[in-house]
Amino acid sequence: MEHDQQFLEYVVKALVDHPEDVKITRTVDEMGVLLTLSIHKDDMGKIIGRSGQTAKAIRTILRIVGMKNDARVNLKIEEPEGSEHSFSRERSVDDVIEDLKSE
């Protein structure tokens, strides 16, 4: 297991309530290293954090770990099946503007 993957596993398992469900896959291509994180659906909020701050901090530190090893490291957090949050990525700009107007 590579240093970046070990680091991510250590941090995530320390934050979640279901460390046995933490799974990390590591792929390398011409763009760099991609770590894909899969966790229990109840732990999603702990990893994302308020306004995404925890996930942003983890990504920042992973980039630093990657720089130390001459690699570009990115993190993808998979949304667990049965998650309460369903993010619609296919909304148009007009839909978002309408939502903002109605608030």
C-alpha positions in Angstrom: 0.0 0.0 0.0 1.4 3.4 -1.0 1.9 6.3 1.5 -1.0 8.4 0.2 -3.4 5.5 0.5 -2.1 4.6 4.0 -2.5 8.2 5.1 -6.1 8.5 3.8 -7.1 5.2 5.4 -5.7 6.3 8.8 -7.4 9.6 8.7 -10.8 8.4 7.5 -10.9 5.4 9.9 -10.2 7.8 12.8 -13.2 10.0 11.8 -15.9 7.5 11.0 -18.2 5.3 13.2 -17.9 2.3 10.8 -14.2 1.9 10.0 -14.7 -1.6 8.8 -16.7 -0.2 5.8 -13.8 2.1 4.6 -12.6 1.0 1.2 -10.0 2.8 -0.8 -9.0 2.1 -4.4 -5.9 3.6 -5.9 -5.5 4.1 -9.7 -2.6 5.8 -11.5 -2.8 7.3 -15.0 -1.2 10.1 -16.9 -3.1 12.7 -14.8 -1.7 11.4 -11.5 -3.0 9.3 -8.7 -6.8 8.9 -8.0 -7.9 7.7 -4.6 -11.5 6.6 -4.6 -13.0 6.5 -1.1 -16.1 4.3 -0.3 -17.6 4.6 3.2 -20.8 3.6 5.1 -23.7 5.9 4.3 -24.1 7.1 7.9 -20.5 8.4 7.9 -20.8 10.6 4.8 -21.4 13.7 6.8 -18.4 13.2 8.9 -16.1 12.9 5.9 -17.7 15.8 3.9 -18.0 18.1 6.9 -19.9 21.4 7.2 -19.9 23.0 3.8 -17.4 20.5 2.6 -14.6 21.8 4.8 -13.4 18.4 6.1 -13.2 16.9 2.6 -11.4 20.0 1.4 -8.9 19.7 4.2 -8.3 16.0 3.5 -7.8 16.8 -0.2 -5.3 19.5 0.6 -3.2 17.3 2.8 -3.3 14.5 0.2 -1.9 16.9 -2.4 1.0 17.7 0.0 1.6 14.0 0.6 1.6 13.6 -3.2 4.1 16.4 -3.7 6.5 14.8 -1.3 6.4 11.7 -3.5 6.4 13.6 -6.9 2.8 12.7 -7.7 -0.5 14.6 -8.1 -3.0 13.0 -5.8 -6.8 13.5 -6.1 -9.6 12.2 -4.0 -13.0 11.0 -5.2 -15.6 10.3 -2.5 -18.2 7.9 -3.8 -21.8 8.5 -2.6 -23.0 5.3 -0.9 -26.1 3.5 -2.1 -29.1 4.4 0.0 -27.6 7.7 0.9 -30.0 10.4 2.1 -28.4 13.0 -0.1 -29.0 12.7 -3.8 -27.1 15.3 -5.7 -28.5 16.1 -9.1 -25.6 17.0 -11.4 -27.8 17.5 -14.4 -29.5 20.7 -13.3 -29.3 23.7 -15.6 -28.1 27.1 -14.6 -31.7 28.3 -15.1 -33.0 25.8 -12.6 -30.4 27.0 -10.0 -31.3 30.6 -10.6 -35.0 29.9 -10.2 -34.3 28.1 -6.9 -32.3 31.1 -5.7 -35.1 33.5 -6.6 -37.7 31.6 -4.7 -35.7 31.7 -1.4 
